[in-house]
Amino acid sequence: MKRYITISAALLLSVSMPSFAQETEADTTAVATEVATTTTTIPDGDPDRLWEEANAAYGAGDYAKAADLYRAILDKDLHSAALYYNLANALFKKGELGRAILYYNRALRLAPSDEDIRHNLEYAERMTKDNIESVPEFFLNSWLRTLRGSLSCTAWTVLSLAMFAAMLALGSVYLLSQRIAARKAGFYGMLAALTLFVATSLFAWSERRAILDRDEAVVMGSAVSVKSSPDRSATDLFVLHEGTKVTVGATLDGWAEVRIADGNKGWIEIGRIERI
């Protein structure tokens, strides 16, 4: 038990690999080519050792080994935003764009306010071949989603509990105070705390739902045809490329109905995508 506590703390508190959002495409390609033939021997046992060796391999430019070591930690059912982020960086350096975007998205779900993760994800997405125009969204929905994503599910939960405690305290002032001014302040303060409690609770619930509902996926194939029906002989509607994010709907016999950012829909083989 102590070992799992140690590695979890290490993953959450360690310093992650730096953002590479300022690097050029040429630099990234050159590095990925240099390490493409590297073979990795995974050490046994302690996740702490795997974490340290993975970070050392990344720092030394051996991105293939770093990626394998980060995956070995995931195989031990240990997860954190820092682990996903570092793995995504290593995969990006290797040239595995689709998987890098997948793990950046997983990291962002756990740490939605992390600017390094967001910047690297945006940089990686700019390198995908599909340039899809998003359907315009009502500004209030966009604003609320941005606000919700400014804090993690845990942070919103803690904030909602603080608002609940404040509501109880102000309610006590309203009920017990003998002064009219204090009673008024307690009453209106209680109403404000109640409003904030409801709002923060809803944000916490929606953030948790976003983490648990795996209805988004990333295309893994270099070029994947989207069909009009769940059949290989069906008409090709359009083609998606590695790294493009889709929303997954119904599934049927190894096929999934997907929707892209511009609202177009079609069917794709489940094996050609991976859920975030």
HELIX and SHEET records of a PDB file:
HELIX    1   1 LYS A    2  LEU A   13  1                                  12    
HELIX    2   2 GLU A   25  GLU A   34  1                                  10    
HELIX    3   3 PRO A   47  GLY A   59  1                                  13    
HELIX    4   4 TYR A   63  LEU A   74  1                                  12    
HELIX    5   5 ALA A   81  LYS A   94  1                                  14    
HELIX    6   6 LEU A   97  LEU A  110  1                                  14    
HELIX    7   7 GLU A  115  GLU A  125  1                                  11    
HELIX    8   8 PHE A  139  ARG A  148  1                                  10    
HELIX    9   9 CYS A  153  LEU A  176  1                                  24    
HELIX   10  10 ILE A  180  LEU A  212  1                                  33    
HELIX   11  11 ILE A  270  ARG A  272  5                                   3    
SHEET    1   A 5 LYS A 265  GLU A 269  0                                        
SHEET    2   A 5 TRP A 255  ARG A 259 -1                                        
SHEET    3   A 5 LYS A 245  LEU A 252 -1                                        
SHEET    4   A 5 GLU A 216  VAL A 219 -1                                        
SHEET    5   A 5 ILE A 273  ARG A 275 -1                                        
SHEET    1   B 2 ALA A 223  LYS A 227  0                                        
SHEET    2   B 2 ASP A 236  HIS A 241 -1                                        
END                                                                             
